[in-house]
Amino acid sequence: MYEFVSGICTLAVAFLLLWQVVPWLYLNLLGPKLFGPKIRLKEMGQWAFLVVTGATDGIGKAFVKALAKKGINLILVSRSLAKLKDVSKDIQNEFNVQTKIIAVDFTSGPEIYDVIEKQTADLEVGVLVNNVGMSYANPEYFSALPDRLKFFDRMMACNVTSVLRMCGLFLPGMVKRRKGVVINVASIYVYLPGPLISVYAASKAFVAKFSDALATEYAGHGITVQSLEPGFVATKLSKFSRTNMVVCTPETYVTSALATVGFSRHSTGYFPHAVLLFCVNLLNFLSPSLCQFIFLKAAAAAGQIQK
């Protein structure tokens, strides 16, 4: 009798592991690697609209080059007009695509969206990448944030309002054509403890939840909405300067992330980041207090180094 019950339990555990692990492996590794992109981004429309923190740096620049390589015309939006002109010229020369640039500051008021709407009114935008974002200058306790009210307003305008307004501008056209792709860049901190960067983590959690809701709303309209939740990428925003097993270059990240579009609504975009998230979730399941303690100490140490 004992052996029978033990066998049943073993089978049940094995079944549960397969039920969880096989889909996880397919969405994060096997599907994108074996079958390639599910969606041909160039067929979504003549133009891709990239809202980037820096078109000449980091994940934003990598998105620009990856989409231009696919032959997609690009609308680039960032704060620095001079840098936008430089990257626009380089992209046109290297990839022979059209580019249009719009210089606005996403931490400013709602008038910037009127500017964007007027300058894109006649363009067929089939791909929207919302990658603009701001984080903390240094990790800090919520109550000790300098100039908190101004910081909150700028953070929400950049990380939250920009996503809402950009989707509001371009989703109607996608619905009318019954095709389109929206990629909203959130953060792995949607799922991880976010001590000392609480406002940033919460703003990215909004992006992930909003993306999930939109994906459900427009699944029957031919529109794919994905929340990308990258882990550690070597950029100025993350303050990582070297790569290792879990820290990748922006180019590596974007190449991997674009291959996941159409496979899952939520993706870390890069398999080692998915493994990292899996390990943290396992630790959090086994000992939530230890997991939170480790992240708090790590954030505090990072803050001291950056200061």
JOWODA-V203540 format. One record per pair of residues at least 6 apart in sequence whose C-alpha atoms are under 7 Angstrom apart, sorted by sequence separation. I is the first residue (numbers start at 1). J is the second residue. D is the distance in whole Angstrom. If there is no record, write none. Layout:
i:I j:J d:D
i:I j:J d:D
This chain:
i:54 j:60 d:6
i:55 j:61 d:5
i:92 j:98 d:6
i:174 j:180 d:5
i:232 j:238 d:7
i:234 j:240 d:5
i:235 j:241 d:7
i:243 j:249 d:7
i:268 j:274 d:6
i:53 j:60 d:6
i:54 j:61 d:7
i:92 j:99 d:7
i:194 j:201 d:6
i:233 j:240 d:7
i:234 j:241 d:5
i:284 j:291 d:5
i:52 j:60 d:5
i:104 j:112 d:6
i:234 j:242 d:6
i:283 j:291 d:6
i:215 j:224 d:6
i:234 j:243 d:6
i:260 j:269 d:6
i:215 j:225 d:5
i:88 j:99 d:6
i:190 j:201 d:6
i:214 j:225 d:7
i:189 j:201 d:5
i:257 j:269 d:4
i:234 j:247 d:6
i:256 j:269 d:6
i:257 j:270 d:6
i:190 j:204 d:6
i:211 j:225 d:6
i:232 j:246 d:7
i:233 j:247 d:5
i:234 j:248 d:6
i:256 j:270 d:6
i:190 j:205 d:5
i:211 j:226 d:6
i:232 j:247 d:5
i:233 j:248 d:5
i:234 j:249 d:5
i:211 j:227 d:6
i:232 j:248 d:7
i:233 j:249 d:6
i:234 j:250 d:7
i:253 j:269 d:7
i:84 j:101 d:6
i:187 j:204 d:6
i:233 j:250 d:6
i:253 j:270 d:6
i:186 j:204 d:5
i:208 j:227 d:5
i:134 j:155 d:6
i:186 j:207 d:6
i:81 j:103 d:5
i:186 j:208 d:6
i:55 j:78 d:7
i:80 j:103 d:6
i:184 j:207 d:7
i:48 j:72 d:7
i:54 j:78 d:6
i:73 j:97 d:5
i:74 j:98 d:6
i:75 j:99 d:6
i:76 j:100 d:6
i:77 j:101 d:6
i:78 j:102 d:7
i:79 j:103 d:5
i:134 j:158 d:7
i:47 j:72 d:6
i:48 j:73 d:6
i:49 j:74 d:6
i:50 j:75 d:6
i:51 j:76 d:7
i:52 j:77 d:6
i:53 j:78 d:6
i:72 j:97 d:7
i:73 j:98 d:5
i:74 j:99 d:5
i:75 j:100 d:5
i:76 j:101 d:5
i:77 j:102 d:5
i:78 j:103 d:5
i:79 j:104 d:5
i:133 j:158 d:6
i:134 j:159 d:7
i:46 j:72 d:7
i:47 j:73 d:5
i:48 j:74 d:5
i:49 j:75 d:5
i:50 j:76 d:5
i:51 j:77 d:5
i:52 j:78 d:6
i:69 j:95 d:6
i:71 j:97 d:6
i:73 j:99 d:6
i:74 j:100 d:6
i:75 j:101 d:6
i:76 j:102 d:6
i:77 j:103 d:6
i:78 j:104 d:6
i:79 j:105 d:5
i:132 j:158 d:7
i:133 j:159 d:5
i:246 j:272 d:6
i:46 j:73 d:6
i:47 j:74 d:6
i:48 j:75 d:6
i:49 j:76 d:6
i:50 j:77 d:6
i:51 j:78 d:7
i:56 j:83 d:7
i:68 j:95 d:6
i:77 j:104 d:7
i:78 j:105 d:7
i:132 j:159 d:7
i:184 j:211 d:7
i:246 j:273 d:6
i:42 j:70 d:7
i:47 j:75 d:7
i:55 j:84 d:6
i:68 j:97 d:7
i:42 j:72 d:6
i:56 j:87 d:6
i:55 j:87 d:7
i:130 j:163 d:6
i:226 j:261 d:7
i:231 j:268 d:7
i:224 j:262 d:7
i:227 j:265 d:6
i:228 j:266 d:6
i:229 j:267 d:6
i:230 j:268 d:5
i:226 j:265 d:5
i:227 j:266 d:5
i:228 j:267 d:5
i:229 j:268 d:4
i:230 j:269 d:6
i:225 j:265 d:7
i:226 j:266 d:6
i:227 j:267 d:7
i:228 j:268 d:6
i:229 j:269 d:7
i:186 j:227 d:6
i:187 j:228 d:7
i:188 j:229 d:5
i:228 j:269 d:6
i:179 j:221 d:7
i:180 j:222 d:7
i:181 j:223 d:6
i:182 j:224 d:6
i:183 j:225 d:6
i:184 j:226 d:6
i:185 j:227 d:6
i:186 j:228 d:6
i:187 j:229 d:4
i:188 j:230 d:5
i:231 j:273 d:5
i:160 j:203 d:6
i:178 j:221 d:5
i:179 j:222 d:5
i:180 j:223 d:5
i:181 j:224 d:5
i:182 j:225 d:5
i:183 j:226 d:5
i:184 j:227 d:5
i:185 j:228 d:5
i:186 j:229 d:5
i:187 j:230 d:5
i:188 j:231 d:5
i:230 j:273 d:7
i:159 j:203 d:6
i:178 j:222 d:5
i:179 j:223 d:5
i:180 j:224 d:6
i:181 j:225 d:6
i:182 j:226 d:6
i:183 j:227 d:6
i:184 j:228 d:6
i:185 j:229 d:6
i:187 j:231 d:7
i:125 j:170 d:7
i:178 j:223 d:7
i:183 j:228 d:7
i:175 j:221 d:6
i:107 j:154 d:5
i:156 j:203 d:7
i:160 j:207 d:7
i:126 j:174 d:7
i:107 j:157 d:5
i:106 j:157 d:6
i:107 j:158 d:5
i:106 j:158 d:5
i:117 j:169 d:7
i:127 j:180 d:6
i:128 j:181 d:6
i:129 j:182 d:6
i:130 j:183 d:6
i:131 j:184 d:7
i:212 j:265 d:7
i:126 j:180 d:5
i:127 j:181 d:5
i:128 j:182 d:5
i:129 j:183 d:5
i:130 j:184 d:5
i:131 j:185 d:5
i:142 j:196 d:7
i:126 j:181 d:6
i:127 j:182 d:6
i:128 j:183 d:6
i:129 j:184 d:6
i:130 j:185 d:6
i:141 j:196 d:5
i:106 j:162 d:7
i:140 j:196 d:4
i:142 j:198 d:7
i:139 j:196 d:5
i:140 j:197 d:7
i:139 j:197 d:6
i:136 j:197 d:7
i:135 j:200 d:6
i:60 j:131 d:7
i:49 j:125 d:6
i:47 j:124 d:6
i:48 j:125 d:6
i:46 j:124 d:6
i:47 j:125 d:5
i:48 j:126 d:6
i:49 j:127 d:6
i:50 j:128 d:6
i:51 j:129 d:6
i:52 j:130 d:7
i:53 j:131 d:7
i:45 j:124 d:6
i:46 j:125 d:6
i:47 j:126 d:6
i:48 j:127 d:4
i:49 j:128 d:5
i:50 j:129 d:5
i:51 j:130 d:5
i:52 j:131 d:5
i:53 j:132 d:4
i:45 j:125 d:6
i:46 j:126 d:7
i:47 j:127 d:7
i:48 j:128 d:6
i:49 j:129 d:6
i:50 j:130 d:6
i:51 j:131 d:6
i:52 j:132 d:4
i:53 j:133 d:6
i:188 j:268 d:7
i:45 j:126 d:4
i:51 j:132 d:6
i:44 j:126 d:5
i:44 j:127 d:7
i:41 j:127 d:7
i:193 j:292 d:6
i:195 j:295 d:7
i:195 j:296 d:6
i:193 j:295 d:7
i:196 j:299 d:6
i:195 j:299 d:7
i:44 j:179 d:6
i:44 j:180 d:5
i:139 j:299 d:6
i:139 j:300 d:7
i:139 j:303 d:5
i:138 j:303 d:5
i:138 j:306 d:6
i:138 j:307 d:7
i:58 j:235 d:5
i:62 j:250 d:6
i:62 j:251 d:5
i:66 j:255 d:7
i:59 j:250 d:5
i:63 j:254 d:6
i:58 j:250 d:6
i:62 j:254 d:6
i:59 j:254 d:7
i:37 j:259 d:5
i:39 j:261 d:7
i:36 j:259 d:6
i:37 j:260 d:6
i:38 j:261 d:7
i:39 j:262 d:6
i:37 j:261 d:7
i:38 j:262 d:5
i:38 j:263 d:7
i:32 j:259 d:5
i:32 j:260 d:5
i:27 j:263 d:6
i:27 j:264 d:6
i:29 j:271 d:6
i:28 j:271 d:6
i:28 j:274 d:7
